[in-house]
């Protein structure tokens, strides 16, 4: 039964008609005028208020997803109030330097920001015809990304990791070091973490504060002990903040989302509670569509100065690239950075394997006027030489070192030094693109000129170390 509350302008109706509670969901009936995705205020018998959103509407029945979970809810005494709007994020310029929960509530001890705007977290889809091509270089300071699998402004470039690999440290390093090459452009980082441990949250906050990177960053942290339902909202809240900074304040924004696997597990949990027919490995059939609604919010828009570049990070269950989460992510995004357990065992940090990694937009973001004229040629040559060195290493395991030719031994020497000096770099080491390219030339100097088939003579004569 519904009661009217508030004055005549708001007319918020209150209902006490819950009929069922199942996991994170509640079912209610006799509800008037409910809308999909509408925010619902849930009042417990002790007066505590929780927030939910409507997942389904059927005649006068609704299904509500409760963000803080359904513990302590009672069917007869729970009150519902429909807010007449979707879930919104508060945005303002002074959110830079702040740390929020996954739903956008301050957790850094400072007061709530004074919002300039309240924006629906589901965002507005970008018309493909209004998009600009991502073709500007973003420097991360990490050679294996900048030199070989370059990040373009407006690109979606995920990092595929595995359990126990240092993706959190890499994410923090990229967030600290990333910048656009023009000093005139304002740069910001929006960091959204889903299902991370308390230790990881402390690591990120301490890391950002210690380096001063927090001044140009907004952090949204959803912890492992927070309700799983909140995890579904966290990346949307983070992307809403990024869209405000990029398209209204004209900033270049790097969005880092970790860990997308935790996000997808939450989707599966809600799907199971709704008794939906499962898809691959129990994930909902709409997983691809759901991920696309997040990833496609990155990009550049014509006539807008700002841009959103996205690095989603996901841990592949059992290191399986064919698992639905990395598989579908690969279809939607423009490449992938793959962390390798073998390199990690050699104490190489970051353990990025360049051979299976790929940046589909690399060639548009490098070269003369973007990075340096020799960048495309030396990147291709480093790929080829390292692949040859890895083949020689495998051959040596089978046939023994005595079977190697002199040129094979040079390739083996190159592969070892490439891993130790190019791929391997300090966590605090921030290499410029010039340092990365010069290091590539230095490493290639162990090979004779006739082996460097991807480098033209004019570039070789200008840049090769004599």
MOKA-V658618 format. One record per pair of residues at least 24 apart in sequence whose ideal C-beta (glycine too) atoms are under 8 Angstrom apart, sorted by the first residue. I is the first residue (numbers start at 1). J is the second residue. Records with the same first field share a line. If there is no record, write none. Layout:
# MOKA-V658618
I = J / J
This chain:
# MOKA-V658618
1 = 30
2 = 30 / 31 / 32
5 = 81
12 = 81 / 82 / 83 / 84
13 = 81 / 82
14 = 79 / 80 / 81
15 = 79 / 80 / 81 / 82
16 = 76 / 77 / 78 / 79 / 80
17 = 80
18 = 73 / 75 / 76 / 78 / 80
19 = 75
20 = 75
21 = 70 / 73 / 75
22 = 273
23 = 70 / 269 / 272 / 273
24 = 65 / 66 / 69 / 70 / 227 / 228 / 229 / 269 / 270 / 273
25 = 55 / 63 / 64 / 65 / 66 / 70 / 270 / 273 / 274
26 = 52 / 63 / 64 / 66 / 70 / 73 / 78
27 = 61 / 62 / 63 / 64
28 = 61 / 62 / 64 / 80
29 = 60 / 61 / 62
30 = 60
31 = 60 / 61 / 62 / 80 / 82
32 = 60
33 = 82
34 = 62 / 82
35 = 84
37 = 86 / 87 / 122
38 = 82 / 83 / 84 / 85 / 86
39 = 82 / 83 / 85 / 86 / 87 / 88
40 = 64 / 80 / 81 / 82 / 83
41 = 80 / 81 / 82 / 83
42 = 66 / 73 / 78 / 79 / 80
43 = 78 / 79 / 80 / 81
44 = 72 / 73 / 74 / 77 / 78
45 = 74 / 77 / 78
46 = 72
48 = 72
51 = 87 / 103
53 = 86 / 87
54 = 82
55 = 270 / 274
56 = 274
63 = 274
65 = 229 / 232 / 270
66 = 227 / 229
67 = 103 / 227 / 229 / 230 / 233
68 = 227 / 229 / 230
69 = 227 / 229
85 = 120
86 = 120 / 121 / 122
87 = 120 / 121 / 122 / 233 / 236
88 = 118 / 119 / 120 / 121
89 = 118 / 119 / 121 / 237 / 240 / 241
90 = 115 / 117 / 118
91 = 115 / 116 / 117 / 118 / 119 / 240 / 241 / 244
92 = 116 / 117
93 = 249
95 = 218 / 241
96 = 188 / 215 / 216 / 217 / 218 / 245
97 = 214 / 215 / 216 / 217 / 218
98 = 218 / 219
99 = 205 / 214 / 219 / 221
100 = 218 / 219 / 220 / 221 / 237
101 = 220 / 221 / 222 / 226 / 230
102 = 192 / 194 / 220 / 221 / 222 / 226 / 230 / 231 / 233 / 234 / 237
103 = 230 / 233 / 234 / 237
104 = 220 / 237
107 = 221
108 = 205
117 = 244 / 248
119 = 240 / 243 / 244
120 = 240
121 = 233 / 236 / 237 / 239 / 240
122 = 236 / 293
123 = 236 / 239 / 240 / 243 / 297
125 = 296
126 = 296 / 297 / 299 / 301
130 = 301 / 302
131 = 299 / 300 / 301 / 302
132 = 299 / 300 / 301 / 302
133 = 300 / 364
134 = 299 / 300 / 307 / 309 / 334 / 361 / 364 / 365
135 = 361 / 364 / 365 / 370
136 = 180 / 181 / 365 / 370
137 = 180 / 181 / 365 / 366 / 370 / 371 / 433
138 = 178 / 179 / 180 / 252 / 254 / 309 / 365
139 = 177 / 178 / 179 / 180 / 181 / 432 / 433
140 = 173 / 174 / 177 / 178
141 = 173 / 174 / 177 / 178 / 429 / 430 / 431 / 432
142 = 170 / 173 / 174 / 177 / 350 / 352 / 425 / 431
143 = 422 / 423 / 425 / 431 / 435 / 436 / 439
144 = 350 / 352 / 354 / 357 / 422 / 423
145 = 174 / 337 / 352
146 = 431 / 433 / 436
147 = 375 / 378 / 379 / 382 / 422 / 433 / 436 / 437 / 440
148 = 354 / 357 / 362 / 379 / 382 / 383
149 = 335 / 337 / 352 / 354 / 357 / 358 / 359 / 362
150 = 359 / 361 / 362 / 365 / 366 / 371 / 379
151 = 178 / 309 / 311 / 359 / 365
152 = 309 / 334 / 359 / 361 / 362 / 364 / 365
153 = 180 / 252 / 300 / 307 / 309 / 365
154 = 298 / 299 / 300 / 307 / 308 / 309
155 = 298 / 309 / 310 / 334 / 335 / 359 / 361 / 365
156 = 295 / 298 / 309 / 310 / 312 / 332 / 333 / 334
157 = 309 / 310 / 311 / 333 / 334 / 335 / 336 / 337 / 359
158 = 260 / 311 / 312 / 313 / 314 / 326 / 329 / 330 / 333 / 335 / 336 / 337
159 = 311 / 312 / 313 / 314 / 336 / 337 / 338 / 339
160 = 314 / 316 / 321 / 326 / 329 / 336 / 337 / 338 / 339
161 = 313 / 314 / 315 / 316 / 339
162 = 315 / 316 / 319 / 339 / 341
163 = 315
165 = 315 / 339 / 341 / 344 / 351
166 = 339 / 344 / 349 / 350 / 351
167 = 258 / 259 / 313 / 315 / 339
168 = 196 / 200 / 203 / 204 / 258
169 = 349 / 350 / 427
170 = 339 / 350 / 352
171 = 256 / 258 / 311 / 313
172 = 203 / 204 / 207 / 208
173 = 350 / 427
174 = 254 / 256 / 311
175 = 208 / 213 / 217 / 254 / 256
176 = 207 / 208 / 211 / 213 / 430
177 = 430
178 = 254
180 = 252
185 = 251 / 252 / 305
186 = 249 / 250 / 251 / 252
187 = 216 / 251 / 252 / 253 / 254
188 = 216 / 217 / 218 / 245 / 251 / 252 / 253 / 254
189 = 213 / 216 / 217 / 218 / 253 / 254 / 255 / 256
190 = 217 / 218 / 220 / 238 / 239 / 241 / 242 / 245 / 253 / 254 / 255 / 256
191 = 217 / 218 / 219 / 220 / 238 / 255 / 256
192 = 220 / 222 / 234 / 235 / 237 / 238 / 239 / 255 / 256 / 257 / 258
193 = 219 / 220 / 221 / 222 / 234 / 257 / 258 / 259
194 = 222 / 231 / 234 / 235 / 257 / 258 / 259 / 260 / 262 / 263 / 266
195 = 222 / 223 / 224 / 226 / 228 / 231 / 259 / 262 / 263 / 265 / 266
196 = 221 / 222 / 223 / 224 / 258 / 259 / 262
197 = 223 / 224
198 = 223 / 224 / 225
218 = 245
224 = 262
228 = 265 / 266 / 269 / 270
229 = 266 / 270
231 = 262 / 263 / 266
232 = 263 / 266 / 267 / 270
234 = 263
235 = 260 / 263 / 294
236 = 294
239 = 294 / 297 / 308
242 = 297 / 308
243 = 297 / 308
245 = 306
246 = 304 / 306 / 307 / 308
247 = 301 / 304 / 306
248 = 306
249 = 306
250 = 304 / 305 / 306
251 = 306
252 = 306 / 307 / 309
253 = 306 / 307 / 308 / 309
254 = 309 / 310 / 311
255 = 298 / 308 / 309 / 310 / 311
256 = 310 / 311 / 312 / 313
257 = 294 / 310 / 311 / 312 / 313
258 = 312 / 313 / 314
259 = 313 / 314 / 315
260 = 291 / 312 / 313 / 314 / 325 / 329
261 = 314 / 315 / 316 / 317 / 325
264 = 291 / 324 / 325
279 = 324
280 = 324
281 = 323 / 324
283 = 324 / 325
287 = 324 / 325 / 328
288 = 328 / 331 / 332
291 = 328 / 329 / 332
292 = 332
295 = 329 / 332 / 333
296 = 332
334 = 359 / 360 / 361
335 = 359 / 360 / 361 / 362
343 = 419 / 423
346 = 419
347 = 424
348 = 419 / 420 / 423 / 424
349 = 424 / 425 / 426 / 427
350 = 423 / 425
351 = 423
352 = 423
354 = 382 / 383 / 386 / 423
355 = 383 / 386 / 387 / 390
371 = 433 / 437
372 = 433 / 434 / 437
373 = 459
374 = 437 / 441 / 455 / 459 / 462 / 463
375 = 433 / 437
377 = 454 / 455 / 456 / 459
378 = 437 / 440 / 441 / 444 / 455 / 459 / 463
379 = 440
380 = 454
381 = 440 / 444 / 452 / 453 / 454 / 455
382 = 418 / 422 / 440 / 443 / 444
384 = 453 / 454
385 = 411 / 414 / 415 / 418 / 444 / 447 / 451 / 452
386 = 414 / 415 / 418
388 = 415
389 = 414 / 415 / 416 / 418
390 = 415
407 = 448 / 451
410 = 446 / 447 / 448 / 451
411 = 447
413 = 446
414 = 443 / 444 / 446 / 447
417 = 443 / 446
418 = 443
437 = 463
438 = 463
441 = 465
